[in-house]
Amino acid sequence: MEKYNCKITGKKIKKIINFGKMPIANGFLKKKDFKKEFFFDLTVLFSEELSLLQLNDHPKPRMMFNSKYPFYTSSSESMKLHFKEYANWAKKKFLKKNKSKIIEIGSNDGTFLNNFRTKDIEHLGFEPSKNVSDLARKRGINSIHEFFSRDSLSKAERFIGTTDIIFGANVVCHIPNLIEFIKTADKLLNDNGKIIFEEPYLGSMYKKTSYDQIYDEHIFIFSVTAISKIFNLFDFQIIDAIPQITHGGSMRYIIERKKKRNYNNKIKKIFEIERREKINSLEGALNFKKNCELSKEKLLDKLTKIKKQGHKICGYGATSKSTTILNYCNIGPDIIDCIFDTTPDKIGKFSPGKHIPIVDYKNFTKQFYDYAFLFAWNHKKEIEKKEKNYLKKGGKWITHL
């Protein structure tokens, strides 16, 4: 019988749901590579001790974050605006002195760090995917092609013990060894240093039943309670948590080394809400499982009815999240003809696992589809504005939510 262990404490924890065999979420591939495609079991576990939702297994990080990583932060105008506002908030609140040092982990193409390119701020980005790290450097960003760990600090000696803030956005949940992440941060931060990061929020995922947030890169889905319990093990303390609208509902966490004080009233209130809404308990995770199974049933029923009526369906947005929906619900090219996307590295390839063709979004208006499955639902406003004529022609957007 397989044992399921917490990635932080090593203790035995509960299995919640198995989404089945799953490919690498961003592993868009050519037809010649179908036979050698990698799959793993996407099994979700829950630690009652840490109130933590985690994957049991996942591909090795270097399989996911490599020289052909097909995601560029700058491809989304809404995310560029969000990161500009994120940076302005941080500068106003935490970087008031003349000289500051900041680090971003998972800095991608440098979109966020670009907002800190001033003479008073020294910046550094850690980015394990070579193609996006190279692009960041071309744009003048101080980006190193490394995973964030103590082994890579030889390239960041000027930042050891002197860093004011370590930033992250949708990246801490990608790190399988959170202990190494926290210990690396501890070495880099100065006495009053902060760790500030944003991640998809467990409470939002439960509320929407947005199970597509669960894929190989998202090894953890955090709640405020879980973040508090994890960092508390290493003498760090959460001092604020700020809800964000990004990625269908995220949370921004502000962490610092423990000082002799209790949690503030805002954090205590969030703990109470998470307890009341069962976000911090096994019961909430088991309810989520039931909702996932019901969501799958409803979606397949909807798509079957649409096809029986003779309508054509396409997809829009070849996202990482779409990989979970398509493979969990067994939706292939017999149901969805193609998926339109803006990313050059995906166009002309096929979706992971189900092998639906990925087509340039510029062709979306050339052939009418009665229904378009919006996989990039978290960018709904931006996409509907760009494709406003689709609704005027009688097209309908659908999602699994």
N, C-alpha and C positions, 0 to 999 in steps of 0.2 A: 504494500500500500504506500502510495506516494506521500511524503511529508511536505508540509507547507510551512515555511519559516519566514519570520519577519527579517527584512534586509538590514535592519538597524540593531535589534536586540538579539537576533538569532533564535528567538523563541518560536514554538509552534503556534500557528495562527489558522484562522478559518478560511476555507474556500467559499467564495460567494457564487461566481458564475464562470463558466467556460464558454467563450465566444467561438471556439473551434479553431481549426487550423488557419493561420493568418500569415500573409506574406509581409515583407518589409513595407511599411505604409507609404514611404516615398520611393519605393523601388519600381518606378515606371520603366518598362522594358520593351525591347524590340522582339519581334516574333521569333527570331532565331534563338532567343534566350529563354523561351517558355519552359523548355524541358529541364533546365538547371535552376529554376526559381527556388528560392529558399522559403521554407515555411516553419512556423513554430506554433505551440499551443498558447493562445491568448487567454490565460486563466487569471482571474481577479481574486485577490485575498483581502482579508480585513483583520487588522490587529486591534483587539479591544483595548489592550494596554496603552497603545499610542493613538487610538482613534484614527488609524491610518489605512487608506485604501491603496493597494499596491499590486503590481503584476507579479506573478510567480516566476515567469520566464520571459526572456526578451533576447533579441539578437545582440551580439557584442557591439558596443558603441561604434567601433571603427567600421562596422558593416552599415550603420545608419548614417554616420557623419563622415563623409569621405570627399574625394576630389570631384565628385559629380553630384553633390547635394543640390536638389532642384528647388530650393526655396530662397528667395531674396526678399528681405524685409521691405526694401524700397519699391517693390512692385505694387504695394497697396498705398494709395494716397491717404486713406483713413488711418493706417498705422503710422505713416510718416508724421501726420498731424498729432496723433496720440503721443508718440515719442518726443516730439518737440515740447508738448505740454508737460510730459513727465519730467523732462530735463529742466524746464523752467521752474517747475515746482521744487525739484531737488536743490537747484541753485539758490533759490530764494529762502528755503527752509534750513538747509544744512551746509551750504558752501559760502558763507559770508566773509571768511577771512581772505587775505590777499592771495595766498598761495595754497592750492589744494591739489590732492592726488586722488584720482578715481580709477577704478577698474570695472570693466564690464565682462562678464562671462557669457559665452555664446554670443559674441558681438556681431555675428553674421557679416553683412556688407558695410557695417559702420554707420547705419542710419541713426541710431541713438547717440553714439559717441560724437557724431558730427556736430551735435548741438553744444559740445563742450570744448570746441577748438578755439580757446582763448589763451592769451599769454599768462593768465593767472591760474589756469587749470592744466595739470599734466595728466594725460589719460593713457590707458593701455587696455587693449581688448584681447581676450583669449578666445580663439575660434578654431575648433578642430576640423572644420570642413575647408579644404585647401582652396577650392574655387572661390568661395565667398570671402575668405580671408585675403586672398590675392586682390580681389576687387576692392576691398576696403583699403588696402595699402595704396592702390592706384588712386584712390580718392583722398589720400593724405592722412589716413587714419593709422595710428600706431597699433597695428594688429599683429599678433603672433599666432602662428599656426600650431596650436597646442591645446590639449585638454587641460582644464584647470585642476592642478594637483601640486603637491609639494615637490614632485619630481621635475616640474617645469619652472620652478622658481629661480633657477639660474638665469633665466631670461627676463626676470622681473626683480633683480636685486635692489634697484632704487626704490621699490615699492614695499619692501619687507619692513614691517613695523611702522610704516609712515602713511599708509593709505587711509583716506578719510571715509570713503564709501566704496563698497563693492556692490555693483548693480547686477541685476539679472532681469530678464523678461522672457517668460515661457521657456525657461531653461533648467531651473533647479529640479523640476519634476522629471527631467531627462537624465539626471545623474544617479546611476545605480548605487554608488558608494557615497551616501550623504555624510558619513563620518569623515571621509577624506576631504570632502568639500568644506565642512565646518572647520576642520583642523588647518586646512590651507588658508581659509579666511582669517582664522585666528592669528596665523603667522604674519599676515600682510597688514592687518588693521592696526592703526595707532590706538592709544588708550581710550579715546572717545569715538572710535570708528563705528560705522553702521554697515549692516548688510540690508540692502533694500531690493526686494524682488517681487515680481508679479507672476501669478500662476493661475490657470483655470481653477475655479473654486468648486469644491465638492458640493456645497449647498446649491449652487446654480445647476450643476449637472443633475443632481437628484430632482430638483424642481422641474426641469425641462425634459428629463429622461434623455439627455443628450449623450447617450452611451458612445457616440462617435468620438468623444474626447479621449476614449480609451484605445490606445494603439501602442505600437512598440516603443516609440520615443517617450510617451507619457508613462513612465514607470510608477509614478505616484500621482494621485490626485489629492490635494491637501485641503484640510479645513483649518480654521484658525486654532482650534483645539489641538490638532495634530502638530502644527508648526510649533506651538508653545511647548508641547510635551517633548518633541524631538530636540529642540534647541536647549531646553532646560537640562537635558542630560549632559550638556557640554558647557554649562555655566554661561549660557546666553539667555536673553529674555526678550520676548516680544513687547514692544512699547506702543505699537499702533498697527491697525489693519484697516485699509481703505478700499471699499468696493470699487471695481472698474467694470465698464461695459464691454471691454474687449473680449474676444473669443467666447462670446455667448455668456459672459459672466466670470470675472476674475477677481482676485483679491491682491492688493499690494501690501506686503508685510515689511515692517521696519523692526529690525533686530539690533540689539547691542549687548555688550557684555553685562552680566548681572551686576546691578548696584543694589544697595540695601534698601529696597522698597518693594511694595506689593504691586500687583497689576492695577492699572488705572481703571476707572469706572467704565470707560468705553469697552475695554477688552473684557472686563467681567460681564458686561451686558451681552457681548457677542457669545461668550462661553454659555451663557444662560439660554440664548436663542438656539444655539447649536444643540444644547441638551434637550430643549423642549421640542425641537423639530427632528430629533433623533439623527442629526448629522454626525454626532460623535459616537454613535453606538452601532453594535452589530445589527440591531433591529432595523435601523435605517438602511444599511447595506442590503439586507435581505428583501426589504420592500423595493429597493432599486432593482434587484434581480427580477422580481415579479413584473415590474413596470417595463423592463427591457423586453421580456418575453411577450408581453401584451403589445408593445410598440411594434415588434417584428411582425406579429400576426396581423395587426391593423395595416401596416405598410404593404405587406404582400397582398392582402385583400384589395387594397386600393389600386395597386399596380395591375393586378390581374383583371380587375373590372375595366380599367382604362384600355388595356390591350384587347380585351374581348369586344369592346366597342369600336375597335379598328383604329384607335388613335396611335400616333407616333410619339415616343418619349425620347428626349435627349437628356444629358446631364450638363450642368454648368458649374465649373470650378473643380478641377481634378486635385482635390485636397488630400492631405494625409488622412483626415477624418473619413473621407469617402471610402477608403480602403476597408475600414471596419464595417460600415453599413453594407457595402456590396458583398463582402465575404460572409459576414454573419447571417445576412438575409438571403444569400445565394442568388444574387441578382447579376445577370450577365448580359452579353450583347443580344440575347434573344428578347430582352425586355427593354434595355436602354441601348439605343443605336450607337451613340458616341457621347463623349464628354468634351465640351468646349472649354478651353483654358487659355490663359495669357502667357504662360511660362515657356520660353523657347526650348528649355531642356526637357519638357514633357511632350510637346507637340510632335506628332508623328510616331509616338510610342503607344503603349497599351497600359491600361490600369493594372496594378498589382493583383495577382490572383485570378481575377475574372476576365481580364484581357479585353476590356472595352476600348476601342480606339480613342485616342486623345487628338482633338482637332483644334486648329487655330480659332480663337474666339471671333476673329474677323469674318468667319464664314457662318456665324450664328444667324445672320439675317438673310442668308442666301437660300436656305431651305427651311420652310416653316415646320415647326414641331408643335403639336397641340399642347404638349406638356413639357416643361423643363424642370428636372429635378435639381434644386439648388443645393448642391453639396456645401458650397461656401456660404451657408446660411448666416454665419456671423458677420458677413460683409453685405448683407441683404440690401441696405439702403444705397450703398455705393454701386452695387450691380444693377439694381432696379433703375437707378438714375441713368446709368450708362446704356441700359437696354430698354428705355422707356417705350419704344415703339412696339416691343414684343407684346405687351398687354393691350395696346391699342389695336393690334391685329387679331386679338382674341386668344392669345396664348395664355397659359396658366402656369404659375410657379408652384411647385410642390416640394415638400420636405418630409423627412421622417418624423419631425417633431409634432 
